[in-house]
């Protein structure tokens, strides 16, 4: 088979870069939370949320660092989501140029459907690459591990947002960082697997040849000169 479009190699690279940025920025935020979070939250409460005076200079600096880390983590997460959706759409179109983009949005955004839809979408995408036989069990284990780690990450995030804060600034800790890191690694692995299979299929000897240019198109059969047809 020949893919209608080239495999989205650059889009896959963007996914790797943004996922790395997400993990690193969240790691920096969690480190700040562990080292300074409780004390900074206490100091802000003492100042009523508005530090002032000479003793407040260090607090203002810490708040600035925290704000920058929050923006970096948020920006990296948004960039990773955008890069992943871009890759997913292009990878599906590499299999089938008529694959609708709306199904990607529906799988991720429709409540209830988004609990299983994205994993099924990625599995269908993998099957569309016509993978070699004997790899399905390994692939299913990878997809299941990625999706379960993603659901665990969401569950921890919801827990952090809804529970009563007993200290700190965000509530994010090593458990949340570990889940995000594992989910990012497994997500990158699924992207790499599908992109690699599409690359192999697009360059394999059995691919359909590109249409000949007009100059190379064979001429219709003609009778030899001097002989009627």
Secondary structure as UniProt FT lines:
FT   HELIX           9..32
FT   HELIX           33..37
FT   HELIX           38..46
FT   TURN            47..49
FT   HELIX           54..56
FT   HELIX           57..95
FT   TURN            97..98
FT   HELIX           102..109
FT   TURN            111..112
FT   HELIX           113..115
FT   HELIX           117..128
FT   TURN            133..134
FT   HELIX           136..162
FT   HELIX           174..203
FT   TURN            205..206
FT   HELIX           214..216
FT   TURN            225..226
//
